[in-house]
Amino acid sequence: MARHLNVRSILGRHGLYPKRSWSQNFLVDVDSIREIVRAAEVAGRVVIELGSGFGALTVELAQHARRVMAVERDRDLASVLRSEFANRENIEIIEDNAATLDFAALATGMSEKPVVVGNLPYHMATPILFHILESAALFEHWVLMFQKEMADRLVAGPGTKSYGVLGIMVQRHAEVKRVLQLDPGKFHPQPKVSSTVAFFHPRETPLVEVADEGIFRRLVKGTFAQRRKKIRNSLTAAMAPQWSGTQVDEALSRAGVEPAARPEQLSIESLGRLADVFSELEAGDKAQ
């Protein structure tokens, strides 16, 4: 039988309740919490926990990690954490916003790379994830919870309906895999969607190196904005007015991409080759 923590009792002692405007859906299933900690491989490590809530995951992390830096933006919940863990020497409470947190400052003086673990508010998951990616070299790995639909996009490969901008941008810089699926009944209050926990391991170098990051982002975002069109048509729209249809045809030929292919059929490597051809075209234009 599933064992659930009594979040109402814990928050009630402090006169609090979940804030729906903050997307506060607390994971209360004990077995799921333990599975996340096992998947995060935190034994003997320093952990930066994002979105600590009322501390359900925090206390389990502290059982295995050497130190837990529990980050919580909600002032009321940060107060709960300070009260609940006042006597826990290996838990440090940090009242801050995970989307703007200075990871470099937190990591200063550490003898090893920390692990990041977080149950993120779904409406803030994307900016927080990209904020982590900006500092990816600082971390050993990170384990985060997302709405299932978003997680599907993060791990999707070419030729699937979930493959797109998000997965491409993230997979260039990290290996991503699902580690746990969670139904709404494991949370309080229950969300309307299922959740997925994903494991990220940063790559030492990007999966695909490109000459110009700006051109690569423009190409990917522009072509997937019209993903149902043939790549020749979506690419022409995305790269206009800087490059003509004739130049787009040339770029596709040089990159070895079939003009009739759909954007979702292109691998990250193919998109990288295309971006580099446009970088060469741009360099040629500037040289004239």
C-alpha positions as a Python dict, from the first residue, in 0.01 Angstrom:
ca = {
    (1, 'M'): (0, 0, 0),
    (2, 'A'): (131, 344, -90),
    (3, 'R'): (258, 554, 200),
    (4, 'H'): (193, 926, 182),
    (5, 'L'): (334, 1200, 401),
    (6, 'N'): (76, 1414, 580),
    (7, 'V'): (159, 1750, 423),
    (8, 'R'): (-157, 1904, 565),
    (9, 'S'): (-38, 1832, 917),
    (10, 'I'): (312, 1967, 853),
    (11, 'L'): (194, 2289, 687),
    (12, 'G'): (-94, 2319, 933),
    (13, 'R'): (148, 2349, 1224),
    (14, 'H'): (269, 2668, 1056),
    (15, 'G'): (-73, 2795, 947),
    (16, 'L'): (0, 2737, 578),
    (17, 'Y'): (-157, 2566, 277),
    (18, 'P'): (-38, 2501, -83),
    (19, 'K'): (-42, 2810, -304),
    (20, 'R'): (-203, 2725, -635),
    (21, 'S'): (-80, 3051, -787),
    (22, 'W'): (274, 2921, -730),
    (23, 'S'): (194, 2579, -878),
    (24, 'Q'): (269, 2414, -545),
    (25, 'N'): (197, 2043, -585),
    (26, 'F'): (400, 1861, -322),
    (27, 'L'): (528, 1509, -379),
    (28, 'V'): (411, 1308, -78),
    (29, 'D'): (458, 946, -188),
    (30, 'V'): (737, 802, 28),
    (31, 'D'): (848, 531, -215),
    (32, 'S'): (871, 779, -503),
    (33, 'I'): (1080, 1015, -292),
    (34, 'R'): (1322, 735, -214),
    (35, 'E'): (1340, 633, -581),
    (36, 'I'): (1432, 987, -680),
    (37, 'V'): (1712, 995, -423),
    (38, 'R'): (1845, 660, -545),
    (39, 'A'): (1835, 780, -907),
    (40, 'A'): (2016, 1102, -816),
    (41, 'E'): (2324, 913, -690),
    (42, 'V'): (2385, 1155, -403),
    (43, 'A'): (2569, 930, -155),
    (44, 'G'): (2844, 1131, 14),
    (45, 'R'): (2794, 1428, -220),
    (46, 'V'): (2692, 1790, -190),
    (47, 'V'): (2339, 1844, -321),
    (48, 'I'): (2172, 2163, -436),
    (49, 'E'): (1798, 2099, -402),
    (50, 'L'): (1574, 2334, -599),
    (51, 'G'): (1219, 2392, -478),
    (52, 'S'): (1245, 2222, -140),
    (53, 'G'): (883, 2289, -47),
    (54, 'F'): (805, 2157, 301),
    (55, 'G'): (1114, 1934, 300),
    (56, 'A'): (989, 1587, 208),
    (57, 'L'): (1265, 1527, -44),
    (58, 'T'): (1514, 1732, 158),
    (59, 'V'): (1510, 1501, 457),
    (60, 'E'): (1559, 1192, 241),
    (61, 'L'): (1847, 1355, 53),
    (62, 'A'): (2011, 1446, 385),
    (63, 'Q'): (2003, 1081, 489),
    (64, 'H'): (2250, 1000, 209),
    (65, 'A'): (2424, 1320, 100),
    (66, 'R'): (2709, 1482, 287),
    (67, 'R'): (2539, 1821, 264),
    (68, 'V'): (2211, 1953, 127),
    (69, 'M'): (2169, 2314, 18),
    (70, 'A'): (1790, 2347, 15),
    (71, 'V'): (1673, 2632, -207),
    (72, 'E'): (1320, 2762, -164),
    (73, 'R'): (1176, 3085, -306),
    (74, 'D'): (855, 3092, -100),
    (75, 'R'): (931, 3286, 217),
    (76, 'D'): (666, 3098, 415),
    (77, 'L'): (802, 2757, 314),
    (78, 'A'): (1160, 2868, 378),
    (79, 'S'): (1048, 2947, 732),
    (80, 'V'): (898, 2599, 761),
    (81, 'L'): (1225, 2445, 647),
    (82, 'R'): (1426, 2645, 900),
    (83, 'S'): (1193, 2530, 1175),
    (84, 'E'): (1177, 2164, 1069),
    (85, 'F'): (1552, 2129, 1014),
    (86, 'A'): (1690, 2358, 1283),
    (87, 'N'): (1889, 2072, 1434),
    (88, 'R'): (2008, 1913, 1109),
    (89, 'E'): (2372, 2012, 1065),
    (90, 'N'): (2400, 1894, 703),
    (91, 'I'): (2101, 2094, 575),
    (92, 'E'): (2142, 2460, 480),
    (93, 'I'): (1832, 2662, 390),
    (94, 'I'): (1871, 2917, 110),
    (95, 'E'): (1580, 3151, 39),
    (96, 'D'): (1626, 3234, -330),
    (97, 'N'): (1479, 3198, -678),
    (98, 'A'): (1608, 2891, -864),
    (99, 'A'): (1564, 3069, -1199),
    (100, 'T'): (1822, 3334, -1106),
    (101, 'L'): (2028, 3151, -844),
    (102, 'D'): (2404, 3221, -857),
    (103, 'F'): (2527, 2864, -897),
    (104, 'A'): (2888, 2974, -934),
    (105, 'A'): (2878, 3142, -594),
    (106, 'L'): (2724, 2833, -434),
    (107, 'A'): (2992, 2610, -587),
    (108, 'T'): (3281, 2832, -480),
    (109, 'G'): (3524, 2643, -262),
    (110, 'M'): (3370, 2301, -324),
    (111, 'S'): (3623, 2025, -374),
    (112, 'E'): (3385, 1834, -601),
    (113, 'K'): (3099, 1906, -836),
    (114, 'P'): (2758, 1914, -665),
    (115, 'V'): (2448, 1729, -779),
    (116, 'V'): (2129, 1926, -848),
    (117, 'V'): (1792, 1775, -758),
    (118, 'G'): (1459, 1948, -794),
    (119, 'N'): (1081, 1923, -803),
    (120, 'L'): (1016, 2233, -1012),
    (121, 'P'): (696, 2435, -1051),
    (122, 'Y'): (585, 2336, -1399),
    (123, 'H'): (538, 2693, -1520),
    (124, 'M'): (902, 2769, -1427),
    (125, 'A'): (1060, 2444, -1542),
    (126, 'T'): (1194, 2567, -1877),
    (127, 'P'): (1372, 2883, -1755),
    (128, 'I'): (1518, 2696, -1457),
    (129, 'L'): (1642, 2414, -1681),
    (130, 'F'): (1815, 2656, -1918),
    (131, 'H'): (1962, 2844, -1622),
    (132, 'I'): (2114, 2515, -1507),
    (133, 'L'): (2244, 2446, -1858),
    (134, 'E'): (2427, 2780, -1856),
    (135, 'S'): (2627, 2653, -1558),
    (136, 'A'): (2633, 2286, -1661),
    (137, 'A'): (3010, 2254, -1621),
    (138, 'L'): (2972, 2317, -1247),
    (139, 'F'): (2759, 2007, -1185),
    (140, 'E'): (2819, 1634, -1176),
    (141, 'H'): (2464, 1577, -1300),
    (142, 'W'): (2110, 1687, -1222),
    (143, 'V'): (1777, 1518, -1165),
    (144, 'L'): (1458, 1719, -1215),
    (145, 'M'): (1084, 1663, -1223),
    (146, 'F'): (871, 1788, -1512),
    (147, 'Q'): (524, 1765, -1651),
    (148, 'K'): (521, 1443, -1854),
    (149, 'E'): (457, 1625, -2182),
    (150, 'M'): (764, 1842, -2132),
    (151, 'A'): (979, 1543, -2039),
    (152, 'D'): (866, 1369, -2357),
    (153, 'R'): (996, 1667, -2555),
    (154, 'L'): (1326, 1665, -2365),
    (155, 'V'): (1410, 1306, -2457),
    (156, 'A'): (1251, 1290, -2803),
    (157, 'G'): (1455, 1195, -3109),
    (158, 'P'): (1411, 1272, -3481),
    (159, 'G'): (1096, 1142, -3646),
    (160, 'T'): (879, 1163, -3334),
    (161, 'K'): (597, 1409, -3272),
    (162, 'S'): (760, 1538, -2953),
    (163, 'Y'): (1094, 1616, -3120),
    (164, 'G'): (1157, 1987, -3146),
    (165, 'V'): (1336, 2297, -3024),
    (166, 'L'): (1344, 2210, -2653),
    (167, 'G'): (1491, 1862, -2695),
    (168, 'I'): (1744, 1977, -2954),
    (169, 'M'): (1874, 2264, -2743),
    (170, 'V'): (1901, 2052, -2429),
    (171, 'Q'): (2038, 1734, -2587),
    (172, 'R'): (2323, 1928, -2746),
    (173, 'H'): (2459, 1995, -2399),
    (174, 'A'): (2340, 1702, -2188),
    (175, 'E'): (2248, 1336, -2211),
    (176, 'V'): (1888, 1297, -2094),
    (177, 'K'): (1696, 992, -1980),
    (178, 'R'): (1369, 926, -1796),
    (179, 'V'): (1406, 761, -1456),
    (180, 'L'): (1058, 770, -1302),
    (181, 'Q'): (695, 828, -1398),
    (182, 'L'): (459, 970, -1136),
    (183, 'D'): (79, 982, -1150),
    (184, 'P'): (-117, 1272, -997),
    (185, 'G'): (-214, 1067, -693),
    (186, 'K'): (139, 1087, -557),
    (187, 'F'): (106, 1463, -498),
    (188, 'H'): (-86, 1699, -273),
    (189, 'P'): (-279, 1874, -404),
    (190, 'Q'): (-312, 1650, -707),
    (191, 'P'): (-207, 1814, -1036),
    (192, 'K'): (-411, 1757, -1350),
    (193, 'V'): (-119, 1595, -1532),
    (194, 'S'): (129, 1313, -1482),
    (195, 'S'): (492, 1386, -1403),
    (196, 'T'): (828, 1250, -1511),
    (197, 'V'): (1164, 1259, -1335),
    (198, 'A'): (1458, 1294, -1574),
    (199, 'F'): (1833, 1247, -1527),
    (200, 'F'): (2074, 1482, -1704),
    (201, 'H'): (2446, 1427, -1748),
    (202, 'P'): (2634, 1727, -1893),
    (203, 'R'): (2844, 1667, -2202),
    (204, 'E'): (3209, 1777, -2190),
    (205, 'T'): (3160, 1925, -2537),
    (206, 'P'): (2834, 1989, -2726),
    (207, 'L'): (2692, 1695, -2917),
    (208, 'V'): (2724, 1913, -3226),
    (209, 'E'): (2974, 2198, -3246),
    (210, 'V'): (2856, 2492, -3457),
    (211, 'A'): (3039, 2796, -3588),
    (212, 'D'): (2771, 3044, -3481),
    (213, 'E'): (2530, 2975, -3193),
    (214, 'G'): (2302, 3259, -3299),
    (215, 'I'): (2253, 3119, -3648),
    (216, 'F'): (2194, 2770, -3510),
    (217, 'R'): (1924, 2893, -3268),
    (218, 'R'): (1760, 3102, -3540),
    (219, 'L'): (1757, 2809, -3780),
    (220, 'V'): (1617, 2559, -3529),
    (221, 'K'): (1350, 2787, -3384),
    (222, 'G'): (1249, 2916, -3727),
    (223, 'T'): (1218, 2581, -3899),
    (224, 'F'): (1029, 2414, -3614),
    (225, 'A'): (787, 2706, -3601),
    (226, 'Q'): (656, 2554, -3925),
    (227, 'R'): (740, 2190, -3858),
    (228, 'R'): (471, 2049, -4087),
    (229, 'K'): (611, 2222, -4392),
    (230, 'K'): (893, 2084, -4604),
    (231, 'I'): (1232, 2194, -4472),
    (232, 'R'): (1295, 2397, -4786),
    (233, 'N'): (984, 2608, -4724),
    (234, 'S'): (1020, 2646, -4348),
    (235, 'L'): (1389, 2726, -4381),
    (236, 'T'): (1327, 2988, -4648),
    (237, 'A'): (1083, 3164, -4414),
    (238, 'A'): (1313, 3129, -4114),
    (239, 'M'): (1623, 3272, -4283),
    (240, 'A'): (1453, 3553, -4480),
    (241, 'P'): (1525, 3824, -4570),
    (242, 'Q'): (1897, 3770, -4510),
    (243, 'W'): (1915, 3469, -4738),
    (244, 'S'): (1720, 3404, -5058),
    (245, 'G'): (1545, 3089, -5168),
    (246, 'T'): (1836, 3020, -5403),
    (247, 'Q'): (2081, 3039, -5113),
    (248, 'V'): (1860, 2812, -4905),
    (249, 'D'): (1867, 2556, -5189),
    (250, 'E'): (2246, 2584, -5197),
    (251, 'A'): (2270, 2537, -4819),
    (252, 'L'): (2047, 2228, -4825),
    (253, 'S'): (2256, 2077, -5104),
    (254, 'R'): (2586, 2145, -4931),
    (255, 'A'): (2456, 2008, -4601),
    (256, 'G'): (2322, 1695, -4768),
    (257, 'V'): (1963, 1758, -4660),
    (258, 'E'): (1671, 1656, -4879),
    (259, 'P'): (1457, 1969, -4951),
    (260, 'A'): (1132, 1769, -4919),
    (261, 'A'): (1217, 1645, -4566),
    (262, 'R'): (1017, 1774, -4270),
    (263, 'P'): (1204, 1960, -3991),
    (264, 'E'): (1122, 1685, -3740),
    (265, 'Q'): (1307, 1432, -3958),
    (266, 'L'): (1640, 1614, -3926),
    (267, 'S'): (1893, 1500, -3668),
    (268, 'I'): (2076, 1750, -3450),
    (269, 'E'): (2386, 1677, -3658),
    (270, 'S'): (2204, 1767, -3981),
    (271, 'L'): (2076, 2089, -3829),
    (272, 'G'): (2429, 2171, -3718),
    (273, 'R'): (2565, 2117, -4070),
    (274, 'L'): (2295, 2344, -4210),
    (275, 'A'): (2376, 2616, -3958),
    (276, 'D'): (2744, 2599, -4047),
    (277, 'V'): (2668, 2638, -4417),
    (278, 'F'): (2473, 2954, -4340),
    (279, 'S'): (2766, 3074, -4129),
    (280, 'E'): (2991, 3023, -4432),
    (281, 'L'): (2743, 3210, -4651),
    (282, 'E'): (2736, 3495, -4404),
    (283, 'A'): (3115, 3509, -4395),
    (284, 'G'): (3118, 3519, -4774),
    (285, 'D'): (2867, 3804, -4779),
    (286, 'K'): (3079, 4007, -4536),
    (287, 'A'): (3393, 3945, -4742),
    (288, 'Q'): (3236, 4095, -5053),
}
